[in-house]
Structure formats: C-alpha cells, structure tokens
Amino acid sequence: MSDYKDYLTRQVMLGKMNRREFLGRAAAAGILASTAGTLFATSAQAQEPKRGGHLKLGLEGAAATDSKDPAKALSQFMFVVGRNWGDMLVESHPTTGAPVPALAESWEPSADASTWTFTIRKGVKFHDGKELTLDDVIKTLQRHTDEKSESGALGVMKSIKEIKADGDKLVLVLTEGNADLPLLLTDYHLIIQPGGGIDKPDAMIGTGPFKVTSFEAGVRATFEKNADDWRTDRG
C-alpha cells in the first residue's frame, strides 16, 4: 500500500494526475478520504516552485583552461555558467525543442525563409545597468562571424551573409533559405553582450538571471540573483 501511495503522490507532483482522479484511485485502494485529501494537498503544494535559498551543483568538465568568453565555451560546466549570466536571442523549449522567444520577442521570415526580421525586447538591462540595444545584438552576432573570435558558433554564423538594422528591427539575410534559423540562434555561444563583447569578451556581463560574483577556471563559479531580471519566472 505504501508503494502505491508513493506512486500516486509522485503523479500529482509531476502534474500528471488531478484531484478527482487521485481521490478516485485512493478510494479504490482503500485509503480513507480524509487521508487521501491530505496526501493530495501536500503533493500539490510540492509542485509550486520555491524561491530563495542557495543551490549548489557539482558538474564534470571544468578545466583550468576554461575561458570566460562565451565564444570559446567548450564544456558542460561553461555551458551552465553561461546560461546563468547570459541570454541568447532565442531559446529552445525544454520538452518540445521548439524555438521560443528570449531577447528576441518575435521574428518573421520572408516567403523563401532567406531573410528574417527580429523584434528585440525592450526594457532589458545588462548586469552593469546598461539597457540592451539593437546595436549590442548586431555587434554580438558580428563578433561570432569573425574567425579571430574562435567562436564555437562560427559554423552557424557562416550561413548568415548580412546582419543589419532596419529601423528598430534586426534583419538577418541568409545565403539560402532556412526555416530552422531561430533554432540555430539558440546556440549557447551566442550570449548577447554589451557592445557585442568586442572590447571585453570575458567580462561575463549579460542579461541572465544571475550575476557572476566569482570565477575560478576549473574550480568553481558563484552567482547572486539579478534583481533587474527581465523575466519573472526564473531565479
């Protein structure tokens, strides 16, 4: 019986069972209604995220040669570090893999998918207090097209032949049509940085949910919450 109760509560915690189904199965298993009601309430509360506190992660892959420049990130450790302090234009949905808006709040392809127009989110601040601009986005993408940057996203960027502004919109012109361009822009190297990261590529200043407070290559990275995070559902 205990194993079955554990199974039912796990289903509720995972969001796979509503109250009616839970109580029905509990009753069929001979669990008292009052006990079942308490179990459901406790399990449902466990679904709600709790903010605050401290999180410690132990990760493999860190090395003394790790670079703070996101263009040169190679390991799982630096992927996690980068995603804490930075954002890309587009993210991928964690379950479906579909592209979802991030610093680009929307996009529109031409009929042949060879030209893409992106609307950049307004009111977003970098960790240093500077507001995100279209120029920051353009310069970031341009930096990753430069072979001297040694960017891990260079292969992705080679399909883009022109990066330009059209008023307050970002326009990317491709060498040929590609319906998957938004997904390509989820590459974790393409973190948007102030001034494109041209002058200070290793500053670790971005728009992410956490600010870097210390970094020791191959050892550890520590963060604090970004009080000006543009998103309210993280951190």
C-alpha positions as protocol buffer text, in pm:
chain_id: "A"
residue {
  index: 1
  type: MET
  ca { x: 0 y: 0 z: 0 }
}
residue {
  index: 2
  type: SER
  ca { x: 280 y: 239 z: 89 }
}
residue {
  index: 3
  type: ASP
  ca { x: 437 y: 195 z: -255 }
}
residue {
  index: 4
  type: TYR
  ca { x: 107 y: 273 z: -424 }
}
residue {
  index: 5
  type: LYS
  ca { x: 58 y: 588 z: -215 }
}
residue {
  index: 6
  type: ASP
  ca { x: 407 y: 697 z: -315 }
}
residue {
  index: 7
  type: TYR
  ca { x: 320 y: 636 z: -678 }
}
residue {
  index: 8
  type: LEU
  ca { x: 2 y: 845 z: -655 }
}
residue {
  index: 9
  type: THR
  ca { x: 175 y: 1137 z: -484 }
}
residue {
  index: 10
  type: ARG
  ca { x: 455 y: 1135 z: -743 }
}
residue {
  index: 11
  type: GLN
  ca { x: 197 y: 1154 z: -1023 }
}
residue {
  index: 12
  type: VAL
  ca { x: 40 y: 1460 z: -860 }
}
residue {
  index: 13
  type: MET
  ca { x: 380 y: 1625 z: -807 }
}
residue {
  index: 14
  type: LEU
  ca { x: 462 y: 1571 z: -1175 }
}
residue {
  index: 15
  type: GLY
  ca { x: 129 y: 1725 z: -1276 }
}
residue {
  index: 16
  type: LYS
  ca { x: 4 y: 1401 z: -1431 }
}
residue {
  index: 17
  type: MET
  ca { x: -299 y: 1347 z: -1207 }
}
residue {
  index: 18
  type: ASN
  ca { x: -578 y: 1584 z: -1100 }
}
residue {
  index: 19
  type: ARG
  ca { x: -764 y: 1581 z: -766 }
}
residue {
  index: 20
  type: ARG
  ca { x: -1062 y: 1382 z: -892 }
}
residue {
  index: 21
  type: GLU
  ca { x: -851 y: 1102 z: -1037 }
}
residue {
  index: 22
  type: PHE
  ca { x: -625 y: 1096 z: -731 }
}
residue {
  index: 23
  type: LEU
  ca { x: -917 y: 1062 z: -485 }
}
residue {
  index: 24
  type: GLY
  ca { x: -1083 y: 800 z: -702 }
}
residue {
  index: 25
  type: ARG
  ca { x: -773 y: 580 z: -716 }
}
residue {
  index: 26
  type: ALA
  ca { x: -706 y: 633 z: -348 }
}
residue {
  index: 27
  type: ALA
  ca { x: -1060 y: 524 z: -259 }
}
residue {
  index: 28
  type: ALA
  ca { x: -1028 y: 215 z: -480 }
}
residue {
  index: 29
  type: ALA
  ca { x: -711 y: 126 z: -292 }
}
residue {
  index: 30
  type: GLY
  ca { x: -889 y: 155 z: 44 }
}
residue {
  index: 31
  type: ILE
  ca { x: -727 y: 481 z: 152 }
}
residue {
  index: 32
  type: LEU
  ca { x: -954 y: 686 z: 377 }
}
residue {
  index: 33
  type: ALA
  ca { x: -1097 y: 1001 z: 218 }
}
residue {
  index: 34
  type: SER
  ca { x: -953 y: 1228 z: 486 }
}
residue {
  index: 35
  type: THR
  ca { x: -608 y: 1074 z: 444 }
}
residue {
  index: 36
  type: ALA
  ca { x: -630 y: 1095 z: 66 }
}
residue {
  index: 37
  type: GLY
  ca { x: -730 y: 1462 z: 83 }
}
residue {
  index: 38
  type: THR
  ca { x: -429 y: 1545 z: 297 }
}
residue {
  index: 39
  type: LEU
  ca { x: -197 y: 1350 z: 68 }
}
residue {
  index: 40
  type: PHE
  ca { x: -325 y: 1534 z: -239 }
}
residue {
  index: 41
  type: ALA
  ca { x: -290 y: 1877 z: -78 }
}
residue {
  index: 42
  type: THR
  ca { x: 66 y: 1803 z: 32 }
}
residue {
  index: 43
  type: SER
  ca { x: 162 y: 1668 z: -309 }
}
residue {
  index: 44
  type: ALA
  ca { x: 3 y: 1961 z: -494 }
}
residue {
  index: 45
  type: GLN
  ca { x: 191 y: 2211 z: -279 }
}
residue {
  index: 46
  type: ALA
  ca { x: 516 y: 2039 z: -369 }
}
residue {
  index: 47
  type: GLN
  ca { x: 451 y: 2134 z: -734 }
}
residue {
  index: 48
  type: GLU
  ca { x: 485 y: 2505 z: -662 }
}
residue {
  index: 49
  type: PRO
  ca { x: 839 y: 2641 z: -707 }
}
residue {
  index: 50
  type: LYS
  ca { x: 1001 y: 2791 z: -400 }
}
residue {
  index: 51
  type: ARG
  ca { x: 1214 y: 3099 z: -445 }
}
residue {
  index: 52
  type: GLY
  ca { x: 1522 y: 3196 z: -249 }
}
residue {
  index: 53
  type: GLY
  ca { x: 1787 y: 2990 z: -76 }
}
residue {
  index: 54
  type: HIS
  ca { x: 2110 y: 2857 z: -221 }
}
residue {
  index: 55
  type: LEU
  ca { x: 2173 y: 2594 z: -488 }
}
residue {
  index: 56
  type: LYS
  ca { x: 2500 y: 2404 z: -519 }
}
residue {
  index: 57
  type: LEU
  ca { x: 2580 y: 2194 z: -825 }
}
residue {
  index: 58
  type: GLY
  ca { x: 2870 y: 1958 z: -882 }
}
residue {
  index: 59
  type: LEU
  ca { x: 2949 y: 1937 z: -1253 }
}
residue {
  index: 60
  type: GLU
  ca { x: 3200 y: 1750 z: -1466 }
}
residue {
  index: 61
  type: GLY
  ca { x: 3406 y: 1903 z: -1743 }
}
residue {
  index: 62
  type: ALA
  ca { x: 3556 y: 2211 z: -1579 }
}
residue {
  index: 63
  type: ALA
  ca { x: 3918 y: 2281 z: -1670 }
}
residue {
  index: 64
  type: ALA
  ca { x: 4189 y: 2530 z: -1581 }
}
residue {
  index: 65
  type: THR
  ca { x: 4185 y: 2635 z: -1947 }
}
residue {
  index: 66
  type: ASP
  ca { x: 3817 y: 2738 z: -1944 }
}
residue {
  index: 67
  type: SER
  ca { x: 3768 y: 3082 z: -2097 }
}
residue {
  index: 68
  type: LYS
  ca { x: 3520 y: 3338 z: -1961 }
}
residue {
  index: 69
  type: ASP
  ca { x: 3447 y: 3439 z: -2321 }
}
residue {
  index: 70
  type: PRO
  ca { x: 3122 y: 3259 z: -2421 }
}
residue {
  index: 71
  type: ALA
  ca { x: 3250 y: 3233 z: -2778 }
}
residue {
  index: 72
  type: LYS
  ca { x: 3517 y: 2989 z: -2655 }
}
residue {
  index: 73
  type: ALA
  ca { x: 3298 y: 2784 z: -2420 }
}
residue {
  index: 74
  type: LEU
  ca { x: 3358 y: 2414 z: -2473 }
}
residue {
  index: 75
  type: SER
  ca { x: 3246 y: 2222 z: -2163 }
}
residue {
  index: 76
  type: GLN
  ca { x: 2924 y: 2134 z: -1984 }
}
residue {
  index: 77
  type: PHE
  ca { x: 3049 y: 2341 z: -1693 }
}
residue {
  index: 78
  type: MET
  ca { x: 3088 y: 2656 z: -1903 }
}
residue {
  index: 79
  type: PHE
  ca { x: 2752 y: 2593 z: -2070 }
}
residue {
  index: 80
  type: VAL
  ca { x: 2584 y: 2605 z: -1728 }
}
residue {
  index: 81
  type: VAL
  ca { x: 2789 y: 2909 z: -1622 }
}
residue {
  index: 82
  type: GLY
  ca { x: 2696 y: 3096 z: -1939 }
}
residue {
  index: 83
  type: ARG
  ca { x: 2326 y: 3017 z: -1912 }
}
residue {
  index: 84
  type: ASN
  ca { x: 2326 y: 3161 z: -1560 }
}
residue {
  index: 85
  type: TRP
  ca { x: 2463 y: 3502 z: -1656 }
}
residue {
  index: 86
  type: GLY
  ca { x: 2354 y: 3535 z: -2018 }
}
residue {
  index: 87
  type: ASP
  ca { x: 2068 y: 3507 z: -2266 }
}
residue {
  index: 88
  type: MET
  ca { x: 2051 y: 3440 z: -2637 }
}
residue {
  index: 89
  type: LEU
  ca { x: 1802 y: 3585 z: -2885 }
}
residue {
  index: 90
  type: VAL
  ca { x: 1608 y: 3259 z: -2893 }
}
residue {
  index: 91
  type: GLU
  ca { x: 1575 y: 2962 z: -2657 }
}
residue {
  index: 92
  type: SER
  ca { x: 1455 y: 2608 z: -2721 }
}
residue {
  index: 93
  type: HIS
  ca { x: 1156 y: 2466 z: -2536 }
}
residue {
  index: 94
  type: PRO
  ca { x: 1279 y: 2214 z: -2275 }
}
residue {
  index: 95
  type: THR
  ca { x: 1037 y: 1941 z: -2380 }
}
residue {
  index: 96
  type: THR
  ca { x: 942 y: 2004 z: -2743 }
}
residue {
  index: 97
  type: GLY
  ca { x: 1267 y: 2160 z: -2863 }
}
residue {
  index: 98
  type: ALA
  ca { x: 1073 y: 2429 z: -3048 }
}
residue {
  index: 99
  type: PRO
  ca { x: 1222 y: 2781 z: -3064 }
}
residue {
  index: 100
  type: VAL
  ca { x: 1074 y: 3021 z: -2808 }
}
residue {
  index: 101
  type: PRO
  ca { x: 1129 y: 3398 z: -2768 }
}
residue {
  index: 102
  type: ALA
  ca { x: 1406 y: 3525 z: -2540 }
}
residue {
  index: 103
  type: LEU
  ca { x: 1581 y: 3857 z: -2610 }
}
residue {
  index: 104
  type: ALA
  ca { x: 1409 y: 3847 z: -2946 }
}
residue {
  index: 105
  type: GLU
  ca { x: 1041 y: 3866 z: -2860 }
}
residue {
  index: 106
  type: SER
  ca { x: 926 y: 3771 z: -3211 }
}
residue {
  index: 107
  type: TRP
  ca { x: 1051 y: 3703 z: -3564 }
}
residue {
  index: 108
  type: GLU
  ca { x: 918 y: 3683 z: -3918 }
}
residue {
  index: 109
  type: PRO
  ca { x: 1073 y: 3509 z: -4222 }
}
residue {
  index: 110
  type: SER
  ca { x: 1042 y: 3613 z: -4584 }
}
residue {
  index: 111
  type: ALA
  ca { x: 843 y: 3383 z: -4810 }
}
residue {
  index: 112
  type: ASP
  ca { x: 1154 y: 3183 z: -4900 }
}
residue {
  index: 113
  type: ALA
  ca { x: 1298 y: 3194 z: -4544 }
}
residue {
  index: 114
  type: SER
  ca { x: 1615 y: 3364 z: -4671 }
}
residue {
  index: 115
  type: THR
  ca { x: 1556 y: 3691 z: -4482 }
}
residue {
  index: 116
  type: TRP
  ca { x: 1450 y: 3703 z: -4119 }
}
residue {
  index: 117
  type: THR
  ca { x: 1330 y: 4006 z: -3925 }
}
residue {
  index: 118
  type: PHE
  ca { x: 1352 y: 4002 z: -3544 }
}
residue {
  index: 119
  type: THR
  ca { x: 1191 y: 4233 z: -3289 }
}
residue {
  index: 120
  type: ILE
  ca { x: 1428 y: 4287 z: -2998 }
}
residue {
  index: 121
  type: ARG
  ca { x: 1279 y: 4300 z: -2650 }
}
residue {
  index: 122
  type: LYS
  ca { x: 1274 y: 4646 z: -2491 }
}
residue {
  index: 123
  type: GLY
  ca { x: 1338 y: 4740 z: -2130 }
}
residue {
  index: 124
  type: VAL
  ca { x: 1601 y: 4470 z: -2073 }
}
residue {
  index: 125
  type: LYS
  ca { x: 1907 y: 4569 z: -1868 }
}
residue {
  index: 126
  type: PHE
  ca { x: 2255 y: 4423 z: -1859 }
}
residue {
  index: 127
  type: HIS
  ca { x: 2408 y: 4348 z: -1520 }
}
residue {
  index: 128
  type: ASP
  ca { x: 2601 y: 4677 z: -1535 }
}
residue {
  index: 129
  type: GLY
  ca { x: 2277 y: 4874 z: -1564 }
}
residue {
  index: 130
  type: LYS
  ca { x: 2310 y: 4949 z: -1936 }
}
residue {
  index: 131
  type: GLU
  ca { x: 1994 y: 4892 z: -2139 }
}
residue {
  index: 132
  type: LEU
  ca { x: 2005 y: 4632 z: -2415 }
}
residue {
  index: 133
  type: THR
  ca { x: 2005 y: 4787 z: -2762 }
}
residue {
  index: 134
  type: LEU
  ca { x: 1980 y: 4662 z: -3117 }
}
residue {
  index: 135
  type: ASP
  ca { x: 2343 y: 4767 z: -3163 }
}
residue {
  index: 136
  type: ASP
  ca { x: 2452 y: 4527 z: -2886 }
}
residue {
  index: 137
  type: VAL
  ca { x: 2273 y: 4244 z: -3066 }
}
residue {
  index: 138
  type: ILE
  ca { x: 2420 y: 4326 z: -3407 }
}
residue {
  index: 139
  type: LYS
  ca { x: 2774 y: 4359 z: -3273 }
}
residue {
  index: 140
  type: THR
  ca { x: 2742 y: 4031 z: -3079 }
}
residue {
  index: 141
  type: LEU
  ca { x: 2638 y: 3840 z: -3389 }
}
residue {
  index: 142
  type: GLN
  ca { x: 2905 y: 4008 z: -3599 }
}
residue {
  index: 143
  type: ARG
  ca { x: 3173 y: 3912 z: -3348 }
}
residue {
  index: 144
  type: HIS
  ca { x: 3077 y: 3547 z: -3385 }
}
residue {
  index: 145
  type: THR
  ca { x: 3123 y: 3569 z: -3763 }
}
residue {
  index: 146
  type: ASP
  ca { x: 3489 y: 3666 z: -3716 }
}
residue {
  index: 147
  type: GLU
  ca { x: 3725 y: 3370 z: -3732 }
}
residue {
  index: 148
  type: LYS
  ca { x: 3962 y: 3554 z: -3497 }
}
residue {
  index: 149
  type: SER
  ca { x: 3699 y: 3525 z: -3222 }
}
residue {
  index: 150
  type: GLU
  ca { x: 3743 y: 3146 z: -3229 }
}
residue {
  index: 151
  type: SER
  ca { x: 3369 y: 3120 z: -3172 }
}
residue {
  index: 152
  type: GLY
  ca { x: 3212 y: 2779 z: -3137 }
}
residue {
  index: 153
  type: ALA
  ca { x: 2914 y: 2923 z: -3326 }
}
residue {
  index: 154
  type: LEU
  ca { x: 3116 y: 3015 z: -3635 }
}
residue {
  index: 155
  type: GLY
  ca { x: 2967 y: 2727 z: -3831 }
}
residue {
  index: 156
  type: VAL
  ca { x: 2616 y: 2852 z: -3754 }
}
residue {
  index: 157
  type: MET
  ca { x: 2701 y: 3210 z: -3844 }
}
residue {
  index: 158
  type: LYS
  ca { x: 2852 y: 3120 z: -4183 }
}
residue {
  index: 159
  type: SER
  ca { x: 2501 y: 3076 z: -4322 }
}
residue {
  index: 160
  type: ILE
  ca { x: 2428 y: 3446 z: -4249 }
}
residue {
  index: 161
  type: LYS
  ca { x: 2565 y: 3680 z: -4517 }
}
residue {
  index: 162
  type: GLU
  ca { x: 2431 y: 4008 z: -4379 }
}
residue {
  index: 163
  type: ILE
  ca { x: 2344 y: 4137 z: -4031 }
}
residue {
  index: 164
  type: LYS
  ca { x: 2178 y: 4479 z: -4028 }
}
residue {
  index: 165
  type: ALA
  ca { x: 1925 y: 4710 z: -3867 }
}
residue {
  index: 166
  type: ASP
  ca { x: 1600 y: 4811 z: -4032 }
}
residue {
  index: 167
  type: GLY
  ca { x: 1471 y: 5086 z: -3805 }
}
residue {
  index: 168
  type: ASP
  ca { x: 1443 y: 4917 z: -3467 }
}
residue {
  index: 169
  type: LYS
  ca { x: 1439 y: 4566 z: -3617 }
}
residue {
  index: 170
  type: LEU
  ca { x: 1720 y: 4315 z: -3662 }
}
residue {
  index: 171
  type: VAL
  ca { x: 1744 y: 4173 z: -4014 }
}
residue {
  index: 172
  type: LEU
  ca { x: 1944 y: 3862 z: -4098 }
}
residue {
  index: 173
  type: VAL
  ca { x: 1997 y: 3779 z: -4464 }
}
residue {
  index: 174
  type: LEU
  ca { x: 2099 y: 3418 z: -4530 }
}
residue {
  index: 175
  type: THR
  ca { x: 2298 y: 3263 z: -4812 }
}
residue {
  index: 176
  type: GLU
  ca { x: 1992 y: 3046 z: -4876 }
}
residue {
  index: 177
  type: GLY
  ca { x: 1651 y: 2987 z: -4721 }
}
residue {
  index: 178
  type: ASN
  ca { x: 1648 y: 2810 z: -4386 }
}
residue {
  index: 179
  type: ALA
  ca { x: 1328 y: 2755 z: -4188 }
}
residue {
  index: 180
  type: ASP
  ca { x: 1533 y: 2648 z: -3884 }
}
residue {
  index: 181
  type: LEU
  ca { x: 1724 y: 2973 z: -3835 }
}
residue {
  index: 182
  type: PRO
  ca { x: 1560 y: 3055 z: -3497 }
}
residue {
  index: 183
  type: LEU
  ca { x: 1678 y: 2719 z: -3363 }
}
residue {
  index: 184
  type: LEU
  ca { x: 2032 y: 2786 z: -3483 }
}
residue {
  index: 185
  type: LEU
  ca { x: 2031 y: 3108 z: -3280 }
}
residue {
  index: 186
  type: THR
  ca { x: 1980 y: 2907 z: -2960 }
}
residue {
  index: 187
  type: ASP
  ca { x: 2349 y: 2809 z: -2978 }
}
residue {
  index: 188
  type: TYR
  ca { x: 2483 y: 2866 z: -2626 }
}
residue {
  index: 189
  type: HIS
  ca { x: 2788 y: 3056 z: -2753 }
}
residue {
  index: 190
  type: LEU
  ca { x: 2564 y: 3337 z: -2883 }
}
residue {
  index: 191
  type: ILE
  ca { x: 2507 y: 3511 z: -2550 }
}
residue {
  index: 192
  type: ILE
  ca { x: 2425 y: 3877 z: -2614 }
}
residue {
  index: 193
  type: GLN
  ca { x: 2685 y: 4106 z: -2454 }
}
residue {
  index: 194
  type: PRO
  ca { x: 2722 y: 4483 z: -2415 }
}
residue {
  index: 195
  type: GLY
  ca { x: 2888 y: 4621 z: -2727 }
}
residue {
  index: 196
  type: GLY
  ca { x: 2888 y: 4268 z: -2860 }
}
residue {
  index: 197
  type: GLY
  ca { x: 3164 y: 4171 z: -2618 }
}
residue {
  index: 198
  type: ILE
  ca { x: 3417 y: 4315 z: -2863 }
}
residue {
  index: 199
  type: ASP
  ca { x: 3612 y: 4517 z: -2605 }
}
residue {
  index: 200
  type: LYS
  ca { x: 3553 y: 4289 z: -2306 }
}
residue {
  index: 201
  type: PRO
  ca { x: 3453 y: 3942 z: -2427 }
}
residue {
  index: 202
  type: ASP
  ca { x: 3538 y: 3785 z: -2090 }
}
residue {
  index: 203
  type: ALA
  ca { x: 3350 y: 4036 z: -1868 }
}
residue {
  index: 204
  type: MET
  ca { x: 3067 y: 3787 z: -1801 }
}
residue {
  index: 205
  type: ILE
  ca { x: 2812 y: 4069 z: -1811 }
}
residue {
  index: 206
  type: GLY
  ca { x: 2481 y: 3970 z: -1962 }
}
residue {
  index: 207
  type: THR
  ca { x: 2106 y: 3983 z: -1908 }
}
residue {
  index: 208
  type: GLY
  ca { x: 2069 y: 3645 z: -1736 }
}
residue {
  index: 209
  type: PRO
  ca { x: 1901 y: 3560 z: -1403 }
}
residue {
  index: 210
  type: PHE
  ca { x: 2227 y: 3568 z: -1204 }
}
residue {
  index: 211
  type: LYS
  ca { x: 2533 y: 3791 z: -1182 }
}
residue {
  index: 212
  type: VAL
  ca { x: 2877 y: 3635 z: -1158 }
}
residue {
  index: 213
  type: THR
  ca { x: 3039 y: 3712 z: -821 }
}
residue {
  index: 214
  type: SER
  ca { x: 3349 y: 3496 z: -862 }
}
residue {
  index: 215
  type: PHE
  ca { x: 3501 y: 3261 z: -1117 }
}
residue {
  index: 216
  type: GLU
  ca { x: 3795 y: 3025 z: -1081 }
}
residue {
  index: 217
  type: ALA
  ca { x: 3865 y: 2836 z: -1401 }
}
residue {
  index: 218
  type: GLY
  ca { x: 3841 y: 2463 z: -1345 }
}
residue {
  index: 219
  type: VAL
  ca { x: 3727 y: 2508 z: -985 }
}
residue {
  index: 220
  type: ARG
  ca { x: 3404 y: 2700 z: -924 }
}
residue {
  index: 221
  type: ALA
  ca { x: 3175 y: 2984 z: -1019 }
}
residue {
  index: 222
  type: THR
  ca { x: 2945 y: 3169 z: -780 }
}
residue {
  index: 223
  type: PHE
  ca { x: 2648 y: 3393 z: -854 }
}
residue {
  index: 224
  type: GLU
  ca { x: 2396 y: 3625 z: -698 }
}
residue {
  index: 225
  type: LYS
  ca { x: 2040 y: 3694 z: -810 }
}
residue {
  index: 226
  type: ASN
  ca { x: 1992 y: 3959 z: -1077 }
}
residue {
  index: 227
  type: ALA
  ca { x: 1738 y: 4194 z: -920 }
}
residue {
  index: 228
  type: ASP
  ca { x: 1667 y: 4352 z: -1261 }
}
residue {
  index: 229
  type: ASP
  ca { x: 1597 y: 4025 z: -1442 }
}
residue {
  index: 230
  type: TRP
  ca { x: 1357 y: 4090 z: -1732 }
}
residue {
  index: 231
  type: ARG
  ca { x: 1185 y: 3759 z: -1660 }
}
residue {
  index: 232
  type: THR
  ca { x: 977 y: 3690 z: -1350 }
}
residue {
  index: 233
  type: ASP
  ca { x: 964 y: 3310 z: -1385 }
}
residue {
  index: 234
  type: ARG
  ca { x: 1325 y: 3228 z: -1307 }
}
residue {
  index: 235
  type: GLY
  ca { x: 1585 y: 3284 z: -1038 }
}
